[in-house]
Amino acid sequence: MEYEAVIGMEVHVQMNTRSKVFCGCSTNFHAPPNTNVCPVCLGMPGAMPVLNREMVTKSTMAGLALNCTISRWSKQDRKNYFYPDQAKNYQISQYDLPLCHDGNLEIEVNGVKKDIGITRAHMEEDTARNTHTIGGGQSGVDFNRAGMPLLEIVTEPDITSSDEAFAYLTSLKQILAYLNVSDCNMEEGSLRAEANISVRPKGQKEFGTKTEVKNVASFSGTAKAIEYEIKRQIKVLNDGGEIIQETRGWDADKNRTFSQRQKESAHDYRYFPEPDLVPVVMDDAWEQSLKDSLPELPAARRARLEDSTGLSPYDVQVLTATKAMADYFETVMDQGADAKQAANWIMGDLQKLLSAADQDIMDAKVSAVDLADLLALIEDGTISGKIAKEVLEAMFETGDAPKKIVEDKGLVQITDTGAIDAVVEEILANNPTQVEQYKGGNEKVIGFFVGQVMKATQGKANPKIVNEALRAALNA
């Protein structure tokens, strides 16, 4: 029997507010355990929560970017369950009246575009963090994470493969980063993806029993976990077994999922309205002000740059991968640089230096204006492309302007035809064997002579003039 996968994603995004969602405690991730706490996030009896306005603002911006309808009236609810990471035995979340709902996000896989429905994006608080000593038999709870502001983004079951899931997650992360509503740092838990996976016979309308895969540390790991789980469920069904609704973890070392616990249903949490918080009322003016504040989003920016620069879709996709990269590229162009030349230097030599130094482009000492000046020096013949690479490395190390480096190191390109002719004459005189090879019809030997001239001039000779001088001398 042939099966098809049905996948829905739940993504928890930590909003980058300075304080927690219901109290004034800091959201600093690197603070010592249990130092960013107060009676509210510790769940002390009688402590009263107060909703963080910035949380509502940033959550609404995310909802608007995902084409969601923003609720005019939404409320908080108590999600009741007992676990050591939740001292008050309930989590404040949103149930039947979320802030954002009914949106969509377009993805592209192998050239095919597809809309993934967004069921809801609701605000909630994070739980504390359980820690366990390996082999020590001890556990601890760090409440610094309790009360962190989360936006949970839930999709429709529109995803049908691990490739689509990966495309959805990367597109979502890119949008959130462009909005600057989250740092999206998966290593620090700012972005956590969970996949709900089921399979069903092809053509069947009813869904199969789903499993939820949690605690995966990367998007590529999520894709691998989905692929494994699809194959596992199909094998269970083909062997005559039944799929159990459960939560499963991902073992990255063994590349397999494993059972953790039986999955609860919504009614098991006994949701009821949070009595200590007033509803959130979003009026037209507030929503419109947030719409007006949205930056140009990745898809729109890609389309504009493809039309205005003539670059390939691949180049544009790379250059717009982050807002910082796209801003850098456009600043270089605004200074008069050619789009293709700017793209090649940013994606090539500059990116190589950034990767080697483990730096982001926003932290580079090479400003966009200085890179444009470097390209201008190539364009007007002051330096060669080869020398420019040396200058870029010096710019990357020191942060100095390219003109200063060129002047300090004496790297100005030699364009004096008389000086180049003299060097060419000397090179030809010292290499009679290669001269005879050229006369015998071996055109490729011209590359040898060019290399010798460039070596003799320490790479400063203008390559175009060198080529012309060599051919003229050899043909004579």
C-alpha positions in Angstrom: 0.0 0.0 0.0 1.2 3.5 -0.8 1.2 6.1 2.0 1.4 9.8 2.1 2.7 12.0 5.0 0.6 14.7 6.7 2.7 17.1 8.7 2.0 20.1 10.8 4.6 22.3 12.5 4.5 24.1 15.9 7.3 26.7 16.3 7.9 28.4 19.6 9.6 31.8 19.0 11.1 33.7 22.0 10.3 37.4 21.4 13.4 39.7 22.0 11.8 41.9 24.7 14.0 43.1 27.5 11.7 41.8 30.2 9.5 38.7 30.6 6.0 38.4 29.4 4.2 38.8 32.7 6.8 40.5 35.0 9.7 42.9 34.9 12.5 40.2 35.2 15.3 40.4 32.6 15.4 38.0 29.7 19.2 37.8 29.7 20.0 34.2 28.7 23.5 34.2 30.2 22.6 35.1 33.8 23.4 32.6 36.5 20.6 30.1 37.3 17.6 31.4 39.3 18.8 35.1 39.4 16.3 36.6 36.9 13.3 35.6 39.0 10.5 37.2 41.1 7.3 36.0 42.8 5.4 36.1 39.5 7.7 33.9 37.4 8.3 31.7 40.4 4.6 31.1 40.7 4.2 32.4 44.3 0.6 32.4 45.6 -1.0 35.8 45.2 1.5 37.2 42.7 -0.3 39.0 39.9 0.9 39.0 36.3 0.9 42.0 34.0 1.1 41.6 30.2 4.2 43.1 28.4 2.9 45.5 25.8 6.1 45.0 23.7 5.2 41.3 23.5 1.8 42.1 22.0 3.4 44.6 19.5 6.1 42.2 18.3 3.7 39.2 18.2 1.2 41.3 16.1 4.0 42.3 13.7 4.9 38.6 13.2 1.2 37.8 12.6 0.9 40.5 10.0 4.0 39.3 8.2 2.4 35.9 8.0 -0.8 37.3 6.5 -2.8 36.5 9.7 -6.0 38.1 10.8 -5.4 40.0 14.0 -8.1 39.4 16.6 -9.8 42.5 17.8 -10.4 40.8 21.1 -8.2 38.0 22.6 -7.5 36.6 26.0 -5.1 34.5 28.0 -5.9 31.0 29.3 -4.6 28.7 31.9 -3.2 25.4 30.6 -3.2 23.1 33.6 -0.6 20.3 34.1 1.8 19.2 36.7 5.5 19.1 35.9 8.6 20.4 37.8 9.2 23.1 35.2 5.9 24.9 36.1 5.8 25.8 39.7 2.2 27.1 39.7 1.0 23.9 37.9 -0.4 25.8 35.0 1.0 27.7 32.0 -0.5 31.0 30.8 -1.2 30.6 27.1 -4.0 31.3 24.6 -6.6 28.7 23.7 -9.8 29.5 21.8 -9.2 33.3 21.2 -5.5 33.7 20.0 -4.0 37.0 19.0 -3.3 36.0 15.3 -5.1 33.4 13.2 -5.8 32.3 9.6 -2.6 33.3 7.8 -0.3 31.7 5.3 3.4 31.5 4.3 4.5 30.7 0.8 7.4 28.3 0.4 9.3 27.0 -2.7 10.7 23.5 -3.1 12.4 22.4 -6.4 10.9 25.4 -8.2 7.3 24.7 -7.1 5.6 27.3 -4.9 3.1 26.3 -2.2 1.1 28.1 0.5 1.4 26.7 4.0 -1.6 27.7 6.1 -1.0 29.3 9.5 -3.8 28.2 11.9 -2.8 30.5 14.7 0.0 32.4 16.4 -0.7 32.8 20.1 1.2 34.4 23.0 2.3 32.3 26.0 4.9 32.1 28.7 7.9 29.7 28.6 8.4 27.2 31.3 11.5 26.8 33.5 14.4 24.6 32.4 15.1 21.2 33.9 18.7 20.2 34.2 20.0 16.7 34.9 23.5 15.5 35.9 24.8 12.6 33.8 25.1 9.6 36.1 24.8 11.8 39.2 21.2 11.1 40.0 20.4 14.7 40.5 18.1 17.2 38.8 17.7 21.0 39.1 15.3 23.6 37.8 16.4 27.0 36.5 13.5 29.5 36.6 15.3 32.1 34.6 13.5 30.8 31.6 10.1 30.7 33.3 8.0 33.5 31.9 10.0 34.1 28.8 7.8 35.6 26.1 6.9 33.0 23.5 4.8 33.2 20.3 3.7 29.8 19.2 3.1 29.5 15.5 1.0 26.6 14.4 0.4 25.5 10.8 -2.3 23.6 9.1 -1.4 20.0 8.2 -0.3 21.2 4.7 3.2 19.9 4.7 3.8 16.6 3.0 7.6 16.0 3.1 10.7 16.8 5.1 11.9 19.1 2.3 8.7 21.2 2.6 9.1 21.3 6.4 12.7 22.5 6.0 11.7 25.2 3.5 8.9 26.3 5.8 11.2 26.6 8.8 13.9 28.5 7.0 11.4 30.9 5.4 9.8 31.5 8.8 13.1 32.1 10.5 14.1 34.6 7.8 10.9 36.6 8.2 11.2 36.7 12.0 14.8 37.9 11.6 13.9 40.6 9.1 11.2 41.8 11.6 13.8 41.9 14.4 11.2 40.4 16.8 13.5 37.5 17.8 17.2 36.6 17.6 16.1 33.1 16.4 19.0 31.5 18.2 18.3 27.8 18.2 21.3 27.0 20.4 19.9 29.2 23.1 16.3 27.9 22.6 15.0 31.1 21.1 13.5 29.1 18.2 12.2 25.6 18.8 10.4 23.5 16.2 8.1 20.6 16.8 6.7 18.4 14.1 3.3 16.6 14.2 3.6 13.7 11.8 1.1 11.1 10.5 0.8 8.9 7.5 -2.3 7.7 5.6 -3.1 5.6 2.6 -3.0 7.7 -0.6 -6.4 9.0 -1.4 -7.7 8.7 2.1 -9.3 11.8 3.6 -9.1 10.9 7.2 -5.9 11.6 9.1 -3.8 8.9 10.6 -2.7 8.9 14.3 0.0 11.5 14.8 3.2 11.6 16.8 5.0 14.8 17.9 8.8 15.0 17.6 10.3 17.5 20.0 13.7 18.7 21.2 15.5 18.8 17.9 18.4 21.2 17.8 18.4 22.2 14.1 16.2 22.5 11.1 18.3 19.9 9.3 17.8 17.6 12.3 14.0 18.3 12.2 14.0 17.3 8.5 15.9 14.1 9.3 13.6 13.3 12.2 10.5 13.8 10.0 12.0 11.5 7.3 12.8 8.8 9.8 9.3 9.0 11.5 7.5 8.7 8.2 9.4 5.6 7.3 8.9 4.2 10.9 5.2 4.7 10.8 4.8 3.1 7.4 6.8 0.1 8.6 4.6 -0.2 11.7 1.4 -0.2 9.6 2.7 -2.6 7.0 3.7 -5.0 9.8 0.1 -4.9 11.0 0.7 -2.6 14.0 -0.9 0.6 15.2 0.5 4.1 15.6 0.3 5.4 19.2 -0.3 9.1 19.8 2.8 10.1 21.7 5.7 12.5 22.0 9.0 11.3 20.6 12.5 12.7 20.9 15.3 12.7 18.4 18.6 10.9 18.9 21.0 12.8 16.6 23.8 10.2 17.1 21.7 7.3 16.1 19.5 9.2 13.6 16.3 7.8 15.0 13.3 9.0 17.1 12.4 7.4 20.4 9.3 7.3 22.6 9.1 9.8 25.5 5.5 9.9 26.8 1.9 9.6 25.7 0.7 12.7 24.0 -2.0 14.7 25.8 -5.1 16.1 24.0 -6.4 19.6 24.5 -9.1 18.5 26.9 -6.5 17.0 29.2 -5.1 20.4 29.9 -8.5 21.7 31.3 -8.1 25.2 29.7 -10.0 28.0 31.3 -9.7 31.8 31.0 -6.9 33.4 33.1 -8.8 35.4 35.7 -5.8 37.7 36.6 -5.4 39.2 33.2 -7.7 41.5 31.2 -8.4 40.8 27.5 -6.2 42.3 24.8 -8.2 44.7 22.6 -6.5 45.6 19.3 -8.1 48.5 17.5 -7.7 49.6 13.8 -5.3 52.4 14.6 -2.9 50.2 16.6 -2.9 47.5 13.9 -2.4 50.1 11.1 0.6 51.6 12.9 2.2 48.2 13.2 1.5 47.5 9.5 3.2 50.8 8.6 6.3 49.9 10.6 6.9 46.6 8.9 10.1 46.4 6.9 10.3 45.1 3.3 9.9 41.4 3.7 12.3 38.8 2.1 10.0 37.7 -0.8 9.2 41.3 -1.8 12.9 42.2 -1.6 14.0 39.3 -3.7 11.4 40.2 -6.4 12.5 43.8 -6.4 16.2 43.1 -6.6 15.7 40.5 -9.4 13.9 43.1 -11.4 16.2 46.0 -10.7 19.6 44.4 -10.9 19.3 41.6 -13.4 21.0 39.2 -11.0 20.1 35.5 -11.1 17.5 34.2 -8.6 20.2 32.2 -6.8 22.4 35.3 -6.3 19.5 37.3 -5.0 18.5 34.6 -2.7 22.0 34.4 -1.2 22.2 38.2 -0.9 18.9 38.5 0.9 19.4 35.6 3.2 19.7 38.0 6.1 18.5 41.6 6.3 22.0 42.7 7.2 23.4 41.1 4.1 20.7 42.7 1.9 21.2 46.1 3.5 25.0 45.8 2.9 24.6 44.9 -0.7 22.2 47.7 -1.5 24.4 50.2 0.3 27.3 49.1 -2.0 25.2 49.6 -5.0 23.9 53.0 -3.8 27.6 54.1 -3.8 27.7 53.5 -7.6 29.1 49.9 -7.7 28.0 47.6 -10.4 25.4 45.1 -9.1 27.1 41.9 -10.5 30.6 43.1 -9.3 29.3 43.9 -5.9 27.5 40.6 -5.6 30.6 38.6 -6.7 32.8 40.3 -4.1 30.3 40.0 -1.3 29.4 36.4 -1.9 33.0 35.4 -2.8 36.0 37.1 -1.2 34.2 38.9 1.6 32.1 35.9 2.6 35.2 33.7 2.6 36.9 36.1 5.1 33.8 36.3 7.2 33.4 32.5 7.4 37.1 32.0 8.3 36.7 34.5 11.1 33.3 33.2 12.2 31.8 36.7 11.8 28.5 38.1 10.6 28.6 40.8 7.9 27.2 43.3 10.4 30.3 42.8 12.5 32.8 43.2 9.7 35.3 46.0 9.8 34.8 46.4 6.0 32.0 48.9 5.7 29.7 48.8 2.6 31.0 52.3 1.6 34.6 51.1 1.8 33.9 48.0 -0.3 32.2 50.3 -2.9 35.4 52.5 -2.9 37.5 49.4 -3.4 35.5 48.4 -6.4 35.8 51.9 -7.8 39.6 51.6 -7.6 39.4 48.5 -9.7 37.0 50.2 -12.1 39.2 53.2 -12.7 42.4 51.1 -13.1 44.1 52.3 -9.9 44.6 48.7 -8.8 44.1 45.3 -10.4 41.6 42.7 -9.3 44.4 40.6 -7.9 45.8 43.5 -5.8 42.2 44.3 -4.7 42.0 40.9 -3.0 45.2 41.8 -1.0 43.7 45.2 -0.1 40.4 43.6 1.0 42.3 41.3 3.4 44.0 44.3 4.9 40.7 46.2 5.2 39.2 43.2 6.9 42.0 43.1 9.5 42.5 46.8 10.1 39.2 48.5 9.1 41.3 51.1 7.1 39.9 52.7 3.9 41.1 51.1 0.6 42.8 54.3 -0.7 44.9 54.5 2.5 46.0 50.9 2.2 46.8 51.3 -1.5 48.9 54.4 -0.8 50.6 53.0 2.3 51.7 49.8 0.6 52.4 51.4 -2.7 50.0 49.2 -4.6 48.9 51.6 -7.3 48.6 49.7 -10.6 51.3 50.3 -13.3 49.6 51.7 -16.4 52.7 53.3 -18.0 53.1 51.5 -21.3 56.7 52.3 -21.6 57.5 50.7 -18.2 55.5 47.6 -19.1 57.2 47.3 -22.5 60.6 47.3 -20.8 59.6 44.5 -18.5 58.1 42.5 -21.4 61.3 42.9 -23.5 63.3 41.6 -20.6 61.0 38.6 -19.9 61.0 37.6 -23.6 64.8 37.9 -23.8 65.2 35.6 -20.7 62.7 32.9 -22.0 63.7 32.1 -25.7 62.3 28.5 -25.5 58.8 29.8 -24.7 59.1 32.5 -27.4 59.8 29.7 -30.0 56.8 27.7 -28.7 54.6 30.8 -29.3 56.0 31.3 -32.8 55.2 27.6 -33.4 51.6 28.1 -32.7 51.3 27.4 -29.0 49.0 30.3 -28.0 48.6 29.1 -24.4 52.2 30.0 -23.6 51.0 33.6 -23.4 49.7 32.8 -19.9 53.2 32.0 -18.9 54.5 35.3 -20.0 51.7 37.2 -18.3 52.5 35.4 -15.1 56.2 36.3 -15.4 55.5 40.0 -16.0 53.0 40.2 -13.1 55.6 38.5 -10.9 58.3 41.0 -12.0 56.0 43.9 -11.2 54.7 42.4 -8.0 51.2 42.2 -9.4 51.0 45.9 -10.0 51.0 45.9 -13.9 47.7 46.4 -15.6 46.8 42.9 -16.9 45.1 44.3 -20.1 48.1 46.4 -21.0 50.4 43.5 -20.3 48.5 41.2 -22.6 48.5 43.8 -25.4 52.2 44.5 -25.0 53.1 40.8 -25.0 51.2 40.0 -28.1 52.5 43.0 -29.9 56.1 42.1 -29.0 55.7 38.4 -29.9 54.0 39.0 -33.1 56.7 41.5 -34.1 
